[in-house]
């Protein structure tokens, strides 16, 4: 956790500032549209925050120097297999594989929660997660960072898992 905190210490104040701004926007929208109710506005603000968090975490520059050499990994599951084979311990796997999944779980959950039409919602959330992840990987390539199809697979699975969780919780009501 300490390494994660150090890695994103520059972005945390920016994200907190964004959260405060989003809270103010939520308050203003709620005052202007009281008939809409709190839930839709609140869920939309949380959804926007989840997208911003994904963009901050995945696109925040690791260093501010010139762009490095672009690495492209297009063979599915190859990077994950190499990581598993060469891992020094479970922490590396958790960080690289688990966090790629967890990053998109709130996105999928909130994507489902903000929809009133539930038809094919899991498919729509999964496709939205796929498109967002593809966009992130494309931008990472142009920033001179590594682009990996395994990240797209894991991120998409996270969006799927989040929407499935929302669907299951919605049926428990």
N, C-alpha and C positions, 0 to 999 in steps of 0.2 A: 504494500500500500504506500509505503514511503517513496518508493521509486516512481509510482504512478503520480503521486503528489508533486514530486520534483519535476517529472516530465511535463506536467501541465500547469506548473505554478504561474506561468505568464498568461495563460488563458483563463485561469479561474476568476481573476477579478473582472475580466471582460465578460465572462459568462454570467457572473453575479450581477453585473451592471445590466446586461441584457435581460436577465430575469426580473429585475426591478422595473425596467422599462415595460416589459411584457405585463407585469402586474398592474402598472398604471394604465396601459392600454385596455386591459381587462376591466378595470374599474370604470374607465370612461365609456367603453362600449356597453357595459351593464347599465350605467346611468342613462345612456342615450336610448337603449332598447330594453326597457324593463320588462316588456311583454315576452321577450325571447327566453327569459329565464336564465339562471346562472349557469346551469350545466353546459349548454352548447358553447357559450363563450369561453367558459373555463376549460373545457376539453380542447377547443381550438387553440387556446393559448398554450396549453400543455403540449399539444401536438407540434405547434410551431417551435416550442422550446426543445422538443426531442429532435427535430430536424436540425435546428441550430447547433445542438450538442454534437450531433453526428458530424456536421460540417466542421465545427471547431476541432474536434478530436482527430478527425481524419485528414484535415487539410492544413492544420496549424504547422508552420515550418519547424522542422527539427533543428535547423540552424538557419541563420539569416544570410549565409554565404551564397555563392552562385549555385545554380542548379547542378545536381550531380548527374551521373550517368543513369539513363533510364534503363531499368530492368523490367522485362515483361515476362511473366510466367503464365503461359496459356494452357498448360496440360493440367486438367482437373485432378485434384488430390495429390499431385506430385509434391508440392511444397509441404503439405500436411504430413505426408509419409516421410519425407526427409526430416522434418521437424521432430516427429515421433522417434525416428531412428537415432537422431543425434541429440535428443534432449538430455540436459544435465539433470533434470528432475521434473516433477509434475508442475512446478511453478511456471516454467517456460510454456508448457502446453496450455495451462490455464490462462495465462496472459495472452498468448497469441491466438488460440482457438476459442477459448471461452469468452474472452472479451469481444471478439468479432461477432459472436452470436448475441451476447448480452447487449451490445451497443444498439442493435436494431429491435430488440424485444419491446421497448416502450413505443417505438414507432409503429409496430404492428398492432399493439394493444390499443393505442390511441387512434390509429387509423380506423379500426373497427368501432371504437366507442363514438367517434364523431359522425358516423354514417347512420342515417335513419332507415335507408333501404338496406336490408341485410342479405339480399339475394347475391350469391357468389362473393360475399365479403371476404372470405379467406383467400380466394383466388385474386381478388382485386388488391388486397393488402400485400400478398406475396409478390405480385407483379410490380406494385409501387415500390416495395423494398428492393426488388431486382433493379428497377430503373434508377433509383437513387444510388444504389451501390455501384452500378455501371458508370453513372455520372461521376461519382467520387473517384473511382479508379481511373477514369479518363483524365480528370483534372490532375490527379497525382502523377500520371505519366508526363503531362506537360509541365509540371513543377519539377521534373527531374527525379521523381521518387519511384519506388517499386510499384508495379501494377501486377496484381495476382488474381487469377480466376478463382483461387481458393477463398480469397476474401469475399468475392461476390457470392460464392456458394454459401459461406458461413453467414454473411449478412442477410441474405435472402431467407435462410433457414431461421434466423432470429426474428425477422418480420413475420414469417409464417407462425412461429411458436407464440409470438405476442398476440396475434389475431386469434389463434386457437384458444389461448388462455382467456381472452376477452369473450369469445363465443361460449366457452364452457361456463365462465362466471355469469354471463348473461342468462344462461338457461337455468342456473341454480336459483334465480330470484323467485 
